[in-house]
Amino acid sequence: KQEVTQIPAALSVPEGENLVLNCSFTDSAIYNLQWFRQDPGKGLTSLLLIQSSQREQTSGRLNASLDKSSGRSTLYIAASQPGDSATYLCAVRGSNYKLTFGKGTLLTVNP
Amino acid sequence: GAGVSQSPSNKVTEKGKDVELRCDPISGHTALYWYRQSLGQGLEFLIYFQGNSAPDKSGLPSDRFSAERTGGSVSTLTIQRTQQEDSAVYLCASSSSANTIYFGEGSWLTVV
């Protein structure tokens, strides 16, 4: 059974800092990995999708990496802004198309 | 619309009543998912549709929960004889093949 763990559970940083969010998974036989953000009272917004054959994806100030063999992914946020404050969720998709989520990292960026 | 649409956005119901939650996926998306998110908890998988069939119903928590999808499009999640522990946000998502999964804003269910 796939299990996804996200560390840290919460993170508070001053504006402008670069930061890294971590995601680990127990079963390396994944199809892809997706990072989402969730604002309070809202649904999930897709940030980046990494296919199992890829090592990283970039979008603006966000960079996600994937090391499938070790069961790890990181989300790097450069020059953080208060608008980046949200919960960040990592999800892995297996061959059965089920998406398994971590519990998320609650990020607060202080002005 | 361009995104996944869910209705109602908020529902308050009395314990023991039945509720229906609706999901309109992105046009052309063959895969449709239902997840549940309880207060302070992670996302719990409920059911997955490929077209109109549901190859994975493993997440439905009890026989009070059922879901269907018609015409390869709209899906309805039905909860019978609601209980207070059913209070949660019910999230629907869709995707095409193995690509990005897009979520709706959710249906917030409160059972009183």
Chai-1 contact restraints between the chains, C-beta under 6 A:
chainA,res_idxA,chainB,res_idxB,connection_type,confidence,min_distance_angstrom,max_distance_angstrom,comment,restraint_id
A,Y31,B,A98,contact,1.0,0.0,6.0,A-B,restraint_1
A,G43,B,F103,contact,1.0,0.0,6.0,A-B,restraint_2
A,G43,B,G104,contact,1.0,0.0,6.0,A-B,restraint_3
A,G43,B,E105,contact,1.0,0.0,6.0,A-B,restraint_4
A,G43,B,G106,contact,1.0,0.0,6.0,A-B,restraint_5
A,L44,B,F103,contact,1.0,0.0,6.0,A-B,restraint_6
A,S46,B,T100,contact,1.0,0.0,6.0,A-B,restraint_7
A,L49,B,T100,contact,1.0,0.0,6.0,A-B,restraint_8
A,Y97,B,Y48,contact,1.0,0.0,6.0,A-B,restraint_9
A,K98,B,F45,contact,1.0,0.0,6.0,A-B,restraint_10
A,F101,B,G42,contact,1.0,0.0,6.0,A-B,restraint_11
A,F101,B,L43,contact,1.0,0.0,6.0,A-B,restraint_12
A,K103,B,G42,contact,1.0,0.0,6.0,A-B,restraint_13
